[in-house]
Amino acid sequence: MMHNGPDTDIDLPTEAPGASTPRRLARVGVIGLGRMGEIFARNLLDAGFELAVFDLQPERAERLVEAGARRLENLEAASDLDAVITSLPNDEAVASVTLAAGGLADALRTATTHISMSTISPGLCRRLAEQHAHGGQGFVAAPVLGNPDLARARRLFVIASGERVDVSAVAPVLRALGERIYYVGEDAGAASTLKLGANALTALTLQSMGEVLALMRKTGVGAHQAFDVLTSSLFDGKVHKAYGGKILAERYAPPGMTATLAAKDLRLVLAEAETARVAMPATSLVHDRMVALMARGGAELDWSALGLLAAADSGLGRITAAEEPQFEAEGAAA
């Protein structure tokens, strides 16, 4: 169960039933050093963990080696670690790193825990948990809510699922990366399902914010003025403010999450919804909008570029942030 106060996290036993000492947790690995993975690695170094890193792009690993990490030459070299984080873009990458011959399921020793912080399908999470259990290893699904800026500040929200003793064992690692841990149960797929649902909600918000701000620009109300009114009254949530602010400023690069990855996440949540026979018509629409953004050259833009697509569809083209105060001035004069 979770505490109700701010900045609290899971309340789990710190050791396995019958164990005389807590599970050792000193050497941690990070597999995948992209936008989030590199930040995870640096935060773990700062927290005092012995860190080992692996990435298919050697220069990414080299940056962490210079900061004090050890480079893993291959996945088999992860055999001496106490926990391993994977931060990878999709199901295919995680399955390849974990389940292929010589992957983590083969390499990790008994009692080592694999922490998947990737946004992947619930089905793959369950498959990974089963495979690791065969080897006497632990598996924790721990996707996060937040962007690279929040990751740097260690203000992420971690959604964790898996066997309670495994989540408890790696809680010090998760606490080094985020502000709060939400434990959502022993089903390994539960954390992924919740994360995908959260991303669907965010995408729906981006679409609606983009449409409304395009309307404000087109009618002369002024997007800045409207944004200030909306986000200081009824729509004062983090998503409205942070991502709406990106739409307002047309700040779509560098991306926190690309449109390509967002489309993947929406595809996964829709697949899960179909399996559960849950209709998600609005999410289906936003998935199509994300595909349209990709088709028009926005694949590597931040997913908040749904706002750019809404503006383009309204005949506005690219309105730069520098032009926006004109709308404010007109609105104020009126």
N, C-alpha and C positions, 0 to 999 in steps of 0.2 A: 504494500500500500504506500501511497505517496503522502508526504506532509502537505499541508495546505498553504503554508507561508511562502513568501518569495524566496528565490534562490535556494530552494531545497530540491532534493532529488529522491531517488528510490530508497526505500527502506528494506534492505535485503540482508540475510545472514552473511557474515563475512567469511565463513568457511563451510566446507561441505559437512553434512551430518556425519558425526563420528570421527571427523578429522581432528588431529591434535594441534595442527598449525595451519594458518591461512596458506592458500596456494601462492607460490613464489611468483612475483611479477616485477621483473627488473629490466629484462631485455625485450624490447618491442620492435617490431618491423613495420614498415609502411611500404606496401606494394602499389605503385601508381602515384606519380608525383606531378599530377596536373594542377589545376588551379587550387583545388581544395587539398589534395594530397600533400603538396609541398607545405601548405600552412599547417596541416596536422603534424607533419614531421618536425617543423621548427618549434611548434608549441610543446611537443613532447621532449625535444632537446632542452628547451628552457625549463621544463618541469623536472629535469634531472634523470630521465630515463636513458638507459643505454640504447641507442637507436641504430637500426640497420635499415637500409633502403634499397629498393629495386625499381627500375623503370627501363622500358625498352629504348628510351632516349638517354644515352649516357650522360649528356650534359646536365640533365635534370638531377641525376644522382650526384654528379660531381659538385653541384652547388651545395648539397647537403653534407657531402664529405668535407668540404672546406669549413662547414659550420660545426663539425665534430661527429658526424655520423659515420657508420661503417657501410661500405657498399657491398651488397650481395651480388656475387658474380652470376648466380643462378638461383632458382627457387630451392634447389636441394640444400643450399647453404643456410636456409631458414631453420634448419633442424635444431639449432641451439636456442631458439627464441621461446619466450614465455607467452607471447601474444603477437598476432600479426593482423594488421589492418589492411584491408583492400579498399582502395578508392579508385574505382574504374568506371568507364562510361556506360556500360550496358551488360546485359545478361551474357552475351557471347564472350566478352573479355573476362568476366568473373569466372564463368564456367571453365574457360581455357586455362586460366591461372590455377584454378583449384582442382579440377577433375581430370585434366589431361595427365598422361603418364609423366611422372616426375614433378607433378604439381604439388600444391600445398597439402592436399589430402594424403599424398605419399610421403612428403618431406617432413611434416611436423611430427614431433614426438608426442607421446601420450600426455594428456592433460594440458597441452598447449591449446589456446583458444583463438579461433579465427573470428575476427570482428569485421563484418562486411558493412562498410559505411557508404556503399554505392546505392543508388536508387535502382533496384532491380525487381523482377517479378516475385510475388509471394511464392509461386510454385518453385522457383529456383532456390529461394531461401530454404524451403522445406527439404529440397533435395540435398542441398549442401549440409544441412543439419544432420540428415540421415547418414550421409557419407562420412562426415567427421565422427559421428557416434560410433561407426564401425571401427574406426581407428583409435577409439578411446580419447578423442579430441573434443573440445568444446566448439560451439558455434553460436555467435551472437549477431543478430541483425541490428544495426545501429545507424540507420540513415538520420540525417539532421535537417532541421528547419533553420534556414539562414543562408546568407550569402558570404562570399570571401571576406568582406569587410567585418562582418560579425565573427567569422572564424578567426581572423587575426586578433580580435579583441577577446576571444574565448567567450563569446556571448551566444553561441549556438544553443539550440534546443535539441537534445539527443532523444530520439525515440528508440527504445531498446526492447527486443523480444528474444526469447530463448529460455533454456533451462535457468531457473533462478540462481543456482550455484554458479553457473558460467557467467551470467550477467554480474553477479556480485564479485566474482574474481577479477573482472576487468573494469570494475567501476572506477578505480583510480585513474586508469587511462582515459576513460570517458569524461571524468571530471576535469582532466587537464585540457580538454578540448571545448567544453561547453559550460553553459551557465546552469543548466538543469537537465536531469535525465528523467524521462517518462518511461516507466516500465509498463508495458502493455500486455504481458502474458507470456506463457511458455510456448505458444505456437510461433515457430520461427518466422512464419509469413506475416504475422500481425503487424509488426513495425513497418514493413514494406507497404502493406495495404493502407495503413494510416498515412504514411508519407506520400503515397500516390494520390490519396484523397486530398491532402493538403495542397499538393501541386495543382490539382484540378481546381480547387477553390482560388488559388492565386491566379491561374490563367483566366478564369472567369472574371476576376476583378480587373485584370489587365485589359481584357477586351472591353468591359463596360467603362473603365476609366478612359480608354482611348476614344471610344465613341462619344462620350460626354464632352471631353476636352476638344474634340474636333468640332462638335456642335457649338461650343462656346467661341471657338476661333472663327467659325464660319458666320456666326450671327453678330459678332462684334462685342459680345459680353466681355471677352477677355479671359484667356485660359488661366493666367496667373491669379486674377481676382477670383475666378470660380474655384480654383484649387484651394486658395486660402479659406474661402467660405466653407467649402465641403469638408476639408480635412481638419478644420477647427470646430466643427459642429458635429454632425451625425456620422461622418465617415472619417474618424480619427484613428483608424487602425494602422498598424505598422505597414501592412501591404499597401494600403491606399497612399500613405505618406511616402514610403521609400520608392516604390515602383511608379506610383503616380508622379513623383518628383522627376523620375527619369524620363517619363513621357513628356512632362512639361518642358524639361530642358533639352529634349531629344538627345539624351546621353545614352546611346545604345552600345558604345564600345569604350573600354573593353567590357565584354559581357560577364555578368555573374553566372548566368546559365544561358547557353546558346539556344536559339530557336530549334536547332536540330535535337538537342537533348530534351527540350521541353516537349517536342512532338513525340519523342520516344516515350516519355513518361505518361503523356495523355493516351497514347496507344495502349500502354500497359494497364492503365486504370480502366479503360474501356473494355479490354479483354477480361479483366477480373469481374467487371460489372456484368458482362455477357454471361460468364460462367455462373454468376450468382443470380442471374435473371433480374438485374436491376437496370431500369431504363435511365440513361443519363443524356437526354437530348441536348442540353445546353453544353455539356462537355464535348459531345460529338461535334457540335458546331464550332467550338473554339479549337478543337483539333484540326478541323478543316481550315480555319483561319491561319493556324500556325503553318500548315502545309503551304497555304497560299503565300505567306510571308517568305518561306524558303524558296518557293518557285520564282519569286520576284527578286531574288538576290540577297535575301536577308538571313540565310542559314546560319551565319556565324555572328549575327547581332544578338544582343541580349533579348530575352523573350518579351521584355516590355516593349519591343519594337512592334508589337501588335498595335500600339498607339500610332506608330508611323504608318502602318497599313491603313488604319481607320482614317487618318488624315489624307492619305493619297486617294482613298476611295471617295473622299468628300471633295476632291478637286483642289486640295490645298497644297499638294506637293510637299516638299521639305521646308517647313517653317523653322528657321533657326532660333535659338534662344535669344540671340541679339535683337531680333525683331519683336520679341514678345512684349517688352515694356510699352510699345505703342498701343497694344490692346489695353494694357492697364491704364494708360493715360486717357484713352478714349472713354473707357468705362468710368473713370473717376470724374472726367469732365461732364459726363451725362448726369 
